[in-house]
Amino acid sequence: MENRGRSTADDGQGFQWSPAAGRLDWIDVARGIGIVAVVAGHVWTRGPLRDAIYSFHMPLFFLLSGMLAQPRPVLAFARRQVAGQMRPYAAFLALLIAADQIIEPLRGNRPIFHQWPDDLLPILLGGTWLRGPYTIFWFVPCLMVARILFNAVQARCPDPLDRRWGAVMIAMLALAYALSPWARHVSVLGSLSVPMAFCLLWAGAAWSRISWCGWMWGPILLLSGAGLAGLLPTLNMKAGDYGWPLLSIGAAVATSLLLCRISARIAPATRILAALGQASLVVMYLHVAFVHYLRPHMAAWLLLPVALIIPFGIDRLIRWSAVLRRIFL
């Protein structure tokens, strides 16, 4: 969930990038929309709104990351990813585990992890073994590994529209659906969701090199509408549930592309969503804890802004301190 990208000029037909470095405001806006959807999906856990959100919300983040992907030296990129992503992962996980040791006894419950040192193993395994306030922690390791693998292939074949990518994508899609039955039970650090994450990275990278044409509106709106309306089975990427083969993921990609178009249009006038997008890593890590602990005491319409605003405020506090930035960002 890096915030750096390449400069762009949207000509109304697509998203065309130049090699120049710079922040893409619409990427931050799209991330902001995405993180609001993620939080809402954990606040409302059933019904049409939940189904609409789960038709696209996590694929959107993988797609955006793919749009920003550029080939990097393989080993250096892998080292930087592991160091840069797993440090805040471990810091936020330790913070929430420590908080749970205090909060749950105050509620008259045992902490989620209370059998030490036996609980160290599930904590280290992550992914499937992290539930409750830690349930979102599968995402960052999954994205990290997918990006490392994607970069390794992209370093050899920089153009995602090259026909050699066809064989890679067929293999990754087949692996994603083959691993799907086990992802709910034995996905270490979210690793069994990596093949589908890889495919979504490719979709983002490929789309960034395609100009928007008028005929695309029809199939994209059709697929997106079917997903948002609940006509297709929804997704749960952590559990390896990808709905109907290709169609549900296709609907997620279609909705994500539409949100990118919307974000590019509204970016100049949407500072709040852009700010949320820049804070999306901290909000991603912390919002589930607020939902988990406050749900019994707070109505959903109030829980949503609380689970957004407090983590956003924590992100602002972290950014004021060089030490905290080094640890948590």
PATOR-70226 format. One record per residue: residue in one letter; x, y, z of N, C-alpha, C in turn. Coordinates in steps of 0.001 Angstrom, whole numbers, padded with zeros to 6 digits, always signed. Layout:
<nodes>
AXYZXYZXYZ...
</nodes>
This chain:
<nodes>
M+000822-001194+000000+000000+000000+000000+000862+001252+000000E+001840+001270-000876+002698+002430-000988+001913+003591-001554N+002333+004805-001229+001631+005985-001684+002345+006693-002821R+003454+006142-003272+004179+006786-004370+003780+006149-005684G+003716+006989-006700+003358+006459-008008+004005+007255-009103R+003430+007157-010285+003962+007883-011433+002980+008969-011821S+003491+010029-012403+002608+011113-012799+001737+010669-013953T+000567+011272-014031-000384+010842-015045-001166+012025-015574A-001635+011902-016786-002587+012848-017348-003741+012044-017912D-004926+012243-017358-006084+011502-017828-006707+012279-018976D-006692+011694-020161-007215+012396-021332-008701+012131-021542G-009343+011515-020532-010751+011201-020681-010982+009858-021310Q-009938+009240-021843-010095+007944-022490-009457+006810-021694G-008540+007135-020781-007903+006076-020018-006918+006663-019034F-006088+005816-018476-005092+006258-017523-003731+006028-018145Q-003088+007072-018565-001797+006954-019230-000716+007514-018318W+000314+006725-018041+001369+007134-017133+002615+007534-017904S+003358+008471-017337+004713+008758-017805+005682+008243-016760P+006948+008075-017090+007903+007556-016123+008238+008506-014987A+007832+009765-015088+008191+010732-014055+007578+010350-012720A+008322+010547-011660+007819+010196-010328+006913+011309-009823G+005945+010951-008984+005042+011920-008402+003831+011228-007836R+003113+011944-006955+001936+011353-006340+000759+011394-007302L+000013+010321-007353-001219+010279-008130-002379+010525-007181D-002966+011705-007252-004038+012039-006325-005221+011091-006461W-005519+010676-007691-006691+009827-007859-006460+008437-007276I-005205+008000-007203-004909+006727-006546-005243+006826-005062D-004870+007941-004432-005216+008142-003029-006730+008182-002844V-007438+008834-003757-008898+008888-003666-009492+007493-003803A-008988+006715-004766-009488+005347-004935-009212+004506-003699R-008027+004681-003094-007726+003971-001851-008674+004436-000737G-008978+005727-000726-009913+006236+000272-011286+005600+000139I-011784+005519-001096-013059+004836-001333-012958+003384-000889G-011835+002752-001230-011645+001350-000870-011631+001123+000625I-010956+001981+001388-010861+001759+002829-012193+002032+003505V-012974+002978+002994-014332+003165+003525-015161+001901+003292A-015016+001302+002106-015739+000068+001808-015288-001071+002727V-013983-001169+002980-013466-002226+003848-014061-002103+005248V-014046-000890+005797-014582-000681+007146-016079-000959+007168A-016798-000457+006176-018242-000703+006126-018551-002187+006016G-017729-002917+005283-017949-004349+005140-017746-005115+006428H-016955-004570+007358-016795-005197+008661-017818-004703+009680V-018447-003566+009393-019510-003064+010266-020834-003765+009950W-021181-003809+008655-022394-004513+008228-021974-005866+007659T-022233-006917+008399-021716-008247+008045-022721-009106+007305R-023876-008577+006990-024849-009326+006192-025771-008341+005486G-026447-008810+004454-027391-007974+003730-026846-007471+002407P-027667-006754+001653-027268-006298+000313-026050-005386+000305L-025932-004501+001312-024773-003599+001351-023499-004398+001526R-023513-005352+002441-022334-006195+002651-021985-006944+001375D-022981-007509+000691-022721-008273-000520-022140-007393-001615A-022655-006162-001736-022122-005245-002746-020662-004918-002454I-020349-004655-001191-018973-004329-000808-018039-005500-001063Y-018483-006708-000696-017637-007883-000845-017516-008344-002296S-018189-007667-003191-018022-008009-004602-016776-007368-005206F-016112-006421-004446-014975-005731-005071-013933-005215-004101H-014200-005083-002792-013399-004180-001961-011932-004580-001821M-011604-005844-001588-010192-006205-001480-009499-006278-002846P-010132-006810-003893-009485-006762-005210-009088-005361-005650L-009847-004340-005228-009515-002965-005610-008091-002602-005194F-007684-002983-003986-006350-002621-003509-005258-003339-004293F-005491-004612-004630-004507-005335-005437-004411-004721-006832L-005561-004362-007397-005568-003769-008738-004802-002450-008755L-005035-001605-007749-004329-000329-007680-002833-000536-007556S-002426-001513-006769-000995-001794-006630-000400-002232-007963G-001141-003040-008720-000668-003449-010033-000534-002292-010995M-001425-001315-010899-001358-000155-011773-000069+000633-011575L+000485+000568-010381+001701+001318-010077+002966+000496-010239A+002828-000769-010606+003986-001670-010646+004926-001311-011781Q+006205-001256-011472+007276-001098-012450+008361-002119-012127P+009038-002652-013129+010098-003637-012842+011210-003045-011988R+011599-003786-010965+012677-003388-010067+013694-004521-009974P+014937-004229-009568+015891-005311-009309+015289-006310-008316V+015283-007578-008681+014466-008567-007977+014846-008709-006503L+016112-008949-006218+016518-009191-004832+016375-007929-003983A+016761-006788-004515+016649-005539-003764+015188-005220-003469F+014322-005444-004449+012895-005191-004247+012333-006115-003172A+012707-007389-003223+012209-008353-002236+012667-007969-000833R+013926-007608-000683+014428-007215+000635+013706-005982+001149R+013499-005011+000267+012825-003784+000683+011374-004055+001075Q+010711-004927+000337+009332-005270+000665+009229-005952+002028V+010083-006932+002254+010023-007656+003528+010308-006716+004692A+011353-005906+004567+011704-004987+005650+010641-003920+005839G+010152-003363+004736+009220-002245+004820+007813-002638+005199Q+007381-003844+004864+006007-004267+005137+005879-005069+006430M+006845-005926+006715+006702-006788+007882+007031-006070+009194R+007782-004981+009137+008033-004226+010368+006740-003612+010900P+005980-002839+010106+004705-002338+010636+003699-003448+010913Y+003734-004523+010121+002869-005674+010393+003099-006181+011814A+004365-006433+012164+004685-006948+013494+004360-005921+014571A+004614-004640+014291+004368-003604+015292+002881-003469+015606F+002047-003415+014564+000609-003295+014799+000038-004557+015439L+000533-005716+015040+000049-006954+015631+000400-007006+017114A+001639-006654+017467+002036-006637+018874+001216-005625+019665L+000954-004463+019073+000162-003431+019731-001251-003928+020036L-001880-004568+019067-003253-005043+019259-003312-006219+020226I-002318-007085+020204-002295-008198+021161-002153-007656+022579A-001284-006671+022767-001121-006061+024089-002410-005381+024535A-003078-004677+023604-004340-004018+023950-005405-005036+024339D-005435-006163+023640-006433-007193+023928-006236-007790+025327Q-004976-007873+025777-004706-008390+027117-005324-007500+028200I-005544-006236+027879-006144-005291+028829-007654-005196+028636I-008086-005101+027373-009491-004818+027093-010404-005996+027427E-010029-007198+026999-010918-008339+027215-011173-008626+028693P-010168-008601+029576-010479-008774+031003-011413-007691+031552L-011299-006461+031058-012214-005407+031495-013652-005690+031064R-013802-006468+029976-015139-006845+029502-015619-008147+030146G-014811-008707+031023-015173-009959+031672-014837-011186+030856N-013948-011043+029869-013580-012160+029000-012085-012455+029109R-011721-013633+028635-010305-013943+028526-009753-013314+027245P-008491-012895+027257-007887-012404+026009-007936-013479+024932I-007954-013063+023696-008010-014012+022580-006806-014939+022623F-005637-014377+022867-004439-015197+023074-004109-015181+024561H-004285-016321+025198-004107-016380+026650-003351-017624+027107Q-002917-018446+026167-002179-019646+026521-000731-019503+026048W+000080-018903+026892+001464-018635+026524+002371-019717+027098P+003385-020175+026355+003867-019683+025046+003214-020369+023847D+002205-021244+024090+001611-022001+022982+001015-021091+021910D+000505-019923+022325-000143-019025+021367+000849-018336+020436L+002132-018455+020715+003112-017836+019813+003061-018454+018418L+002779-019753+018336+002746-020403+017032+001640-019854+016138P+000371-019812+016580-000648-019226+015702-000398-017765+015367I+000216-017024+016297+000531-015625+016007+001553-015541+014877L+002560-016397+014923+003578-016403+013875+003024-016915+012551L+002099-017873+012602+001503-018391+011370+000614-017349+010704G-000065-016530+011494-000893-015463+010941-002000-015980+010051G-002400-015183+009079-003400-015613+008099-004640-016206+008726T-004892-017473+008454-006074-018176+008933-006175-018163+010450W-005058-018155+011141-005041-018264+012596-005332-016942+013302L-005399-015851+012572-005683-014552+013167-007125-014168+012870R-007917-014088+013931-009327-013759+013790-009676-012594+014713G-010964-012312+014828-011374-011228+015708-010736-009916+015291P-010111-009182+016234-009531-007872+015887-008327-007956+014966Y-007818-009170+014748-006633-009345+013904-006971-009889+012517T-008241-009977+012188-008643-010735+010994-008104-010163+009688I-007799-008860+009661-007348-008225+008420-005863-008426+008165F-005150-009038+009108-003696-009106+009003-003206-010060+007912W-004097-010755+007249-003694-011591+006112-003288-010736+004911F-003852-009535+004825-003781-008769+003582-002369-008317+003229V-001670-007682+004158-000360-007108+003832+000662-008180+003464P+000801-009292+004227+001745-010325+003775+001380-010916+002422C+000077-011085+002179-000363-011607+000880+000033-010659-000239L-000236-009379-000065+000134-008385-001074+001642-008340-001260M+002382-008404-000172+003836-008341-000245+004402-009496-001073V+003980-010713-000769+004493-011873-001498+004070-011815-002963A+002814-011428-003210+002335-011324-004588+003147-010292-005364R+003473-009173-004731+004255-008141-005412+005671-008618-005699I+006259-009355-004766+007612-009880-004989+007621-010841-006176L+006635-011747-006222+006552-012692-007332+006250-011974-008645F+005327-011027-008590+004964-010289-009797+006164-009519-010333N+006916-008895-009434+008096-008142-009869+009136-009065-010484A+009283-010275-009942+010262-011214-010497+009925-011571-011941V+008620-011733-012227+008208-012024-013599+008308-010765-014457Q+007898-009642-013898+007917-008393-014659+009338-007961-015011A+010299-008320-014160+011693-007984-014466+012163-008689-015732R+011612-009867-015998+011980-010608-017210+011094-010241-018395C+009874-009841-018093+008919-009519-019162+008162-008257-018756P+008728-007078-019002+008160-005839-018463+006767-005497-018964D+006435-005886-020162+005141-005522-020735+004091-006562-020342P+003106-006205-019500+002098-007182-019086+001174-007623-020217L+001240-006929-021362+000439-007324-022514+001199-008269-023442D+002449-008559-023091+003231-009530-023859+002555-010901-023769R+002520-011629-024879+001804-012901-024910+002394-013934-023966R+003650-013750-023540+004254-014694-022603+003554-014670-021245W+002909-013551-020936+002159-013474-019688+000945-014393-019703G+000483-014780-020888-000691-015644-020980-000496-016950-020238A+000646-017592-020447+000911-018867-019782+001029-018680-018276V+001660-017569-017858+001794-017294-016426+000422-017115-015786M-000449-016373-016455-001763-016094-015887-002632-017338-015831I-002568-018167-016847-003326-019427-016820-002875-020281-015641A-001562-020367-015450-001028-021166-014344-001450-020582-012997M-001395-019268-012842-001753-018644-011573-003243-018772-011278L-004075-018602-012293-005515-018780-012082-005837-020218-011692A-005220-021165-012376-005455-022571-012042-005004-022865-010615L-003854-022312-010223-003354-022523-008861-004264-021867-007833A-004766-020673-008140-005653-019977-007204-006903-020794-006909Y-007533-021316-007949-008757-022099-007737-008452-023464-007142A-007277-024013-007440-006907-025310-006853-006662-025189-005358L-006066-024071-004924-005772-023875-003503-006968-023366-002708S-007987-022937-003402-009140-022320-002751-009728-023137-001602P-009918-024469-001727-010542-025211-000622-009736-025195+000670W-008416-024969+000586-007573-024997+001787-007353-023621+002387A-007634-022560+001641-007294-021216+002097-008026-020828+003375R-009225-021339+003570-009998-021000+004759-009383-021605+006026H-008581-022664+005867-008144-023438+007033-006645-023362+007306V-005821-023293+006289-004373-023430+006511-003572-022417+005686S-004007-021178+005646-003320-020160+004847-002346-019379+005733V-001083-019785+005731-000060-019119+006533+000202-017728+005966L+000031-016693+006812+000248-015298+006393-000540-014945+005130G-001685-015592+004940-002498-015306+003763-001906-015790+002469S-000950-016730+002544-000181-017118+001362-001000-017845+000304L-002066-018548+000701-002835-019291-000291-003701-018374-001151S-003802-017116-000772-004509-016138-001605-003567-015418-002565V-002270-015710-002475-001279-015018-003307-001512-015220-004805P-001814-016441-005290-001999-016576-006750-003088-015671-007304M-004226-015547-006607-005277-014651-007108-004849-013201-006976A-004129-012867-005895-003605-011506-005763-002661-011186-006919F-001831-012134-007306-000923-011979-008447-001718-011667-009707C-002816-012388-009921-003646-012155-011113-004233-010751-011114L-004636-010274-009942-005192-008931-009857-004118-007867-010069L-002907-008123-009588-001800-007212-009885-001584-007114-011392W-001619-008263-012057-001448-008244-013511-002577-007458-014180A-003813-007658-013706-004948-006938-014306-004749-005429-014191G-004270-004972-013033-004007-003547-012875-002883-003064-013765A-001796-003839-013816-000656-003440-014658-001046-003423-016127A-001813-004417-016565-002228-004467-017965-003174-003324-018299W-004107-003047-017398-005092-002003-017681-004432-000634-017786S-003362-000414-017032-002696+000889-017079-002087+001167-018444R-002009+000162-019288-001417+000321-020620-002458+000245-021728I-003723+000258-021350-004810+000182-022322-005592+001485-022301S-005841+002064-023451-006650+003270-023535-008131+002917-023468W-008872+003732-022745-010306+003506-022596-010999+003771-023922C-011862+002846-024327-012663+002992-025547-014144+002919-025192G-014957+003551-026002-016385+003619-025705-017060+002273-025573W-016645+001287-026366-017305-000011-026333-017085-000737-024999M-016099-000272-024204-015809-000954-022938-016895-000724-021886W-017638+000375-022024-018646+000685-021018-019661-000443-020854G-020083-001021-021960-021124-002050-021894-020728-003239-021029P-019685-003981-021383-019328-005154-020582-018900-004805-019165I-018224-003664-018965-017784-003302-017621-018975-002976-016731L-019921-002193-017254-021116-001878-016466-021945-003128-016201L-022024-004019-017163-022797-005246-016989-022197-006117-015893L-020886-006337-015955-020222-007165-014948-020277-006509-013571S-019972-005227-013519-019990-004519-012251-021388-004542-011631G-022392-004270-012440-023770-004267-011943-024184-005617-011405A-023783-006681-012092-024127-008026-011621-023480-008307-010270G-022237-007858-010093-021575-008063-008806-022189-007236-007701L-022397-005950-007948-022942-005063-006925-024370-005427-006541A-025128-005941-007477-026526-006310-007213-026668-007672-006552G-025568-008378-006370-025632-009688-005737-026076-010799-006660L-026031-010562-007971-026402-011609-008918-025305-012660-009070L-024082-012295-008662-022954-013228-008672-022532-013483-007226P-022021-014661-006925-021518-014913-005562-020419-013921-005204T-020420-013468-003951-019438-012489-003514-018091-013158-003239L-017091-012324-002936-015727-012786-002743-015340-012728-001267N-014478-013629-000879-013794-013542+000413-012374-014022+000164M-011490-013085-000184-010163-013467-000633-009353-014130+000467K-009546-013704+001706-008820-014341+002808-009140-015831+002865A-010395-016182+002661-010839-017577+002726-010681-018302+001399G-010134-017636+000392-009971-018269-000909-011285-018505-001629D-012310-017742-001268-013618-017879-001903-013710-016839-003020Y-013612-017308-004265-013593-016412-005417-014890-016457-006210G-015956-016947-005576-017253-016975-006243-017250-017862-007464W-018042-017489-008452-018065-018239-009705-016750-018008-010447P-016147-019079-010958-014856-018923-011644-014893-017818-012704L-013942-016930-012629-013720-015815-013550-014811-014740-013466L-016081-015114-013376-017149-014116-013413-017134-013213-012185S-017033-013790-010975-017041-012963-009764-015799-012080-009699I-014644-012639-010033-013424-011839-010067-013510-010800-011177G-014087-011175-012314-014287-010220-013398-015155-009059-012968A-016200-009337-012178-017060-008271-011667-016291-007356-010723A-015422-007940-009896-014603-007132-008984-013678-006208-009763V-013048-006730-010815-012167-005915-011648-012968-004806-012319A-014147-005135-012828-014976-004135-013509-015363-002997-012560T-015820-003334-011358-016180-002292-010390-014970-001472-010006S-013829-002116-009832-012604-001391-009486-012224-000406-010577L-012363-000803-011834-012030+000095-012937-012976+001287-012976L-014245+001046-012706-015199+002160-012655-014857+003114-011516L-014462+002565-010366-014081+003416-009246-012831+004226-009564C-011932+003647-010342-010754+004402-010785-011165+005568-011670R-012115+005327-012563-012605+006418-013422-013236+007519-012587I-014063+007115-011622-014718+008092-010753-013672+008860-009947S-012684+008141-009419-011651+008780-008604-010873+009817-009402A-010559+009496-010663-009831+010443-011505-010639+011711-011738R-011967+011568-011799-012831+012731-012046-012967+013610-010814I-013085+012986-009634-013400+013760-008426-012154+014122-007623A-010982+013631-008011-009769+013838-007217-009486+015303-006892P-009610+016231-007864-009252+017622-007545-010096+018235-006433A-011302+017706-006194-012203+018318-005216-012486+017410-004022T-011678+016377-003820-011997+015386-002787-010793+015163-001887R-010537+016111-001010-009384+016011-000130-009599+014972+000975I-010825+014835+001442-011082+013916+002555-010779+012481+002139L-011282+012062+000984-011027+010704+000515-009551+010486+000230A-008885+011505-000314-007450+011373-000571-006681+011204+000732A-007073+011962+001769-006407+011837+003064-006638+010457+003660L-007853+009943+003535-008129+008584+004006-007296+007565+003234G-007146+007800+001939-006337+006892+001142-004889+006877+001584Q-004353+008051+001931-002972+008113+002409-002811+007426+003763A-003899+007361+004544-003866+006712+005861-004374+005277+005800S-004546+004736+004600-005239+003456+004467-004526+002302+005166L-003192+002337+005239-002470+001251+005908-002823+001189+007387V-002784+002338+008068-003099+002373+009493-004573+002045+009731V-005453+002608+008916-006883+002302+009062-007135+000818+008824M-006447+000232+007843-006608-001187+007551-006250-002033+008774Y-005142-001708+009408-004696-002503+010547-005584-002332+011780L-006088-001132+012024-006703-000827+013315-008225-000874+013334H-008885-000714+012183-010338-000517+012240-011083-001721+012779V-010610-002943+012484-011338-004140+012920-011375-004216+014447A-010312-003773+015095-010296-003797+016557-011400-002906+017122F-011573-001718+016563-012636-000833+017044-014006-001445+016786V-014176-002051+015623-015450-002722+015329-015675-003879+016299H-014651-004663+016542-014750-005844+017406-015148-005472+018832Y-014490-004463+019390-014726-004126+020802-015956-003246+021013L-016307-002426+020024-017389-001461+020211-018730-001921+019663R-018749-002965+018841-020009-003387+018223-021130-003617+019246P-020867-004272+020402-021980-004496+021340-022533-003219+021965H-021792-002105+021847-022180-000894+022565-022558+000258+021639M-022553+000033+020339-022695+001162+019425-023466+000746+018174A-024367+001594+017728-025119+001334+016503-024186+001386+015295A-024534+000638+014251-023667+000533+013081-023427+001888+012421W-024460+002733+012372-024291+004022+011691-023280+004911+012407L-023097+004697+013714-022107+005447+014464-020754+004728+014480L-020798+003405+014442-019565+002615+014483-018702+002861+013247L-019323+003041+012092-018561+003272+010857-017671+004498+010958P-018194+005691+011299-017283+006839+011391-016252+006705+012512V-016626+006068+013628-015662+005886+014717-014492+005019+014259A-014815+003918+013547-013772+002991+013098-012935+003581+011971L-013382+004652+011368-012593+005368+010366-011805+006517+010980I-012478+007325+011792-011887+008578+012257-010774+008341+013276I-010984+007417+014235-009955+007212+015253-008671+006637+014640P-008738+005578+013813-007491+005139+013151-006869+006217+012272F-007705+007022+011617-007159+008125+010822-006405+009100+011720G-006970+009418+012879-006284+010292+013818-004986+009690+014316I-004982+008372+014545-003753+007692+014963-002696+007782+013865D-003119+007664+012615-002186+007829+011502-001557+009213+011522R-002370+010247+011782-001822+011606+011844-000797+011729+012973L-001092+011128+014136-000166+011178+015265+001145+010469+014930I+001036+009321+014273+002246+008576+013890+003119+009422+012977R+002507+010134+012055+003270+010927+011090+003968+012124+011721W+003536+012526+012914+004202+013637+013597+005515+013217+014249S+005737+011911+014402+006917+011427+015102+007790+010603+014168A+009055+010987+014038+009975+010231+013177+010158+008817+013686V+010187+008636+015004+010351+007313+015578+009150+006433+015272L+007959+006967+015474+006751+006190+015203+006591+005892+013716R+006964+006842+012872+006909+006586+011428+007802+005411+011058R+008982+005371+011644+009934+004312+011327+009385+002938+011752I+008626+002921+012842+008114+001651+013354+006836+001218+012647F+005897+002160+012471+004534+001793+012080+004201+002063+010613L+005040+002805+009884+004706+003120+008500+005761+002564+007561
</nodes>
